[in-house]
């Protein structure tokens, strides 16, 4: 069974590129979004070496979700008009670590099909996110963290 760390996280603000993706094709459509974002400078970023892939607005009918590739900022005041904004409120998270971005779809399947039913935790109604820090490289090698908000 998966064994995540359970951690509390303060609220924070993200800015970056927001796009909608179909669940079935996200593995193909999200990497180009990262390519586009990685070429952008983001004014006011707290630590440009730490990036986030945050998911919100999951639509179970259309099987689409909104995904933001971004960085943490203190304020939206200097966010360019063409960049998205997201407020991630404080929450408790199950934090899973994987070695590559290619592991993420399988991890989500394990979380939804096994970990949640076996543990009794429920996903909270707030964005989940991937966190890429200095340990992660442009070669899609990690580790990287997947943060699932839990209730």
N, C-alpha and C positions, 0 to 999 in steps of 0.2 A: 504494500500500500504506500501511497505517497505520504511523505512526512514533511509538511511545510513548517516554517517558523510562524508563530502567531505574533504579530506586531501591531502596535498602535502607530498611526502616522498623523502628524499634524495636517491641517488643511494647507493647500498651496495653489498657486495659479500657474497655468501653462499657457503658452502661446506658440503657434506654429501653423502648419497646414492641416486643414480639416477636409476629409473626403468621405463619401459613403462607399461601402463595399458590400458585395454579396458574400454571404458566408462561404458558399461553395467555391468562389474564385478568389477569395482574399489572399491566399498564398501567392497568387500571381499578380494581384493588383496593388498590394501594399508595398512591395519593394520599390516600384517606380516612384511612389509617394515619398519614401525615404530618400531616394536619389535626388529628387527635386528639393526636399527640405535640406539635405546635407550641403547643398550649394548656397544656402542662404545665411546671411548674417542676421542675428536677432538682437536688436537694441535692448538693453536692460536685462539681458540674461544673467542669472545668478552664477551659474557654472556651465559654460558652453560644453564642457567635457562630459556632462551628464545629460542624456537625452531621454525622452519618454515617448512611448507609443500608448496613447490612452483611448479607451473604447467607451462609447456611450450611445444612447439612443438605439438600443437593440430592438428591431421590429420583427417579431416572431412570424407575422403574416407574410411579409415580403422577404424575410430571411436576410435583411440588410442591417448594417450597423454603421455608426459614424466613428471614424478613427482620426485622431490627431497625432501628428508627428511633431514634437516640440521640445521646448526647454522651459525650465522654471524661471519665473520673473517675480519681482516684488510688486510691480504695478502694471496695469494695462495702458498707462498714459503714453508710452512711446511705442506701442505696438502698431506696426504698419496696418493700414486699412485692409490690405488683402490677406492678412493673417487672422486665423481663428483664435478664439479665447476660450479657456475652460477653467472653471473653479472646481477643484477637487476638495470636498469638505473633509474634516477630520473623520477618521474611521479606524476600525480594527480590520486587519488584513491577514489572510493566509498568504505567506510569501513562499513561492516555489522557485527553485533555481534550476535552469537548464543550460546546456552547453552551447547550443546554436539556435538561431532563429528557426531553423528547420524542425526543431523539436517542439515548437510552440503549438501547432495544430494537434499533435498527439497528446501533449500535456492537457490541453483544454478538453479533449475527449475523455481522458482519464479523470479529470476533475469532475466533469458533469456526469459521467456514467458510473464512476466508482467512489471517488473521494467524498463528494457531497452526500450520496445516499448512505455511505458507511459511517460518516462522522456525525451527521445530523446538522451540520452547519448549513446555513442558507446564504446565497449571495445577497448582499445588501444592495439597495437601490442607489448606487453611486458609481462613478466611473471606476473601472479596473484599469491597470496600466502595466506596461513593461518598463523596466528601468535599466538603462544601458549606461554603465559607468566606465572608469578607466580600464577595468579588466576586460572590457569588450573591445574588439578591433573591427576594422573595416572588412575583415575576411569572414564575417559572420561567425566568429568564434567568441565564446563567452569567457566566463559565465555571464548570464543576464538573469534578471529577476522578473517574475510575473507576480503582480500583487492583485489578489482577489479580495474585494471587500466582503466581509462576512457579518452576519447577524446572529 
